[in-house]
Amino acid sequence: ELALKSLGSEGLFLFSSLDTNNDLYLSPEEFKPIAEKLTGVAPISEFEEEEETPDPSGETLSVVAKFQPLVMETMTKSKDGFLGISHVALSGLRNWTAPAAPMSVMLARQFKAFLPPKNKVDLGDPWWIIPSELNIFTGYLSNNRFYPPPPKGKEIIIHRLLSMFHPRPFVKTRFAPQGAVACIQAISTFYYTIAFRIHAEFQLNEPPDFPFWFSPGQFTGHIILSKDSSHVREFKLFVPNNRSLNVDMEWLYGASESSNMEVDIGYLPQMELESTGPSIPSVIHDENGNVIDSRDPSGEPIQFVFEEITWQQEIPWEEAAQKLEVAMYPFKKVSYLPFTQAFERAKAEKKLVHSILLWGALDDQSCKHNKLLSASLPMPGSGRTLRETVLESSPILTLLNESFISSWSLVKELEELQTNRENEFYSKLADLHLEKYNFPVEMIICLPNGTVVHHINANYFLDITSMKPEDVESSIFSFSTNFEDPSTATYLQFLKEGLQRAKPYLQ
């Protein structure tokens, strides 16, 4: 209340967008985006200075890339001839059929970027390898770009890894949440297993063609490395492929930022990097310190024997992945159940179902815009998407946890469920949802039996929240003076209105 009184609603919203840990205090690190914006100077970190002088005698790690191109038939709107989409627009996508570098040898110490800060050595406690620089002050990054900026600091190793797939990776995505986050999954005396999640994208076209953005849902994986980063035992990075859609694509039809943009989604069967084995010394010394040949007298490479690692503490991969997901998306503090499970739980707990129906959500554990809304819906004047702005608000989280069972679904999946007559109840639930759906995202509130009591389309929601409060005629979506963000107030009102409309049915 004091902050709102001191700063006003717009000032507090700006402050909150920078206050990443919500402690009502801006640390130097949190203030950094504004400092760099005003001064135009970005300080060089200690890590960047260290990376400039790598140790040539350190260990090296061999990494192989495996890639299967996008299955073109899974694109929902952009098949040949549909909507007049030209072959040229998709040329960069069609021509990308193999990794740019099938194999690469890297210095083990370059993976130091994955080590935890000194204050993040507890299992499952996430930290940012590459922090997001997007907030309401900086907005979102331009679509009209072809070449990524030079990587710096901890971006360097991730840029090099992703360059094995394609020569133009953008380590920082255009829209939030961008960056890379990690946590410790296991600890031994000398080693960590680090789980990580990276949001990055690729530019597939070059001039004179217009930009084509290829955005996998996420890159995830793990690394086992020594605490001094001198040795890497194991490394794997991949795009999850366990759902029917896992890539978002957007391309321009003109040379300016205001040019028309087409969007589509699709399925990528395989995109992964994996070490061929543990890192090995570049130079081998004998017991007297003399350099010896890396091959034995018969010409075969010397075989190294590595000690067995005994883990003293560890958590399951699923738990680590969940920690990373919540770090990227604070609104994930609310559990989102599979569609059919949500209705079963709602019936048992006598709650309503808060459901989000998406045209283009991506991979379950992955997507650029994650399990909720995959369509990119930037809030007016900022790079924050609808669910980031709204669903991480504490009043929203509180109400969702208290009165609703939440779920998200793909249109494609519900259409399949709708035609499955083995379970008439599930088919009916899908039918009731699809009746209310309009592109691209529909938020729906319904009873445990599937009866829809309230719904709002994401585009309409954005239109409402971009209006001035005095211009909003409908009392259903009127703004509250208790919240600095109209999106939060409007979504909270939407949920409350759903509860109110459900009362006659429940009685």
Secondary structure by P-SEA (a helix, b strand, c coil): ccccccccaaaaaaaaaaccccccccccccaaaaaaaaacbbbbcaaaaaaaccccccbbbbbbbbbbccccccccccccccccccccccccccccccccccbbbbbcccccccccccccccccccccccccccccccccccccccccccccccaaaaaaaaaaaccccccccccccbbbbbbbccccccccccccccccccccccccccbbbbbcccccbbbbbcccccccccccccccccccccbbbbbbcccccccbbbbbbbbbcccccccccccccccccccccbbbbccccccccbbbbbcbbbbcccccaaaaaaaaaaaaccccccccccaaaaaaaaaaaccccbbbbbcccccccccccccccccccccccccccccccccccaaaaaaaacccccccccaaaaaaaaaccccaaaaaaaaaaaaaccccbbbbbbcccccccccccaaaaaaaaacccccccccccccccccccaaaaaaaaaaaaaaaaaccccc
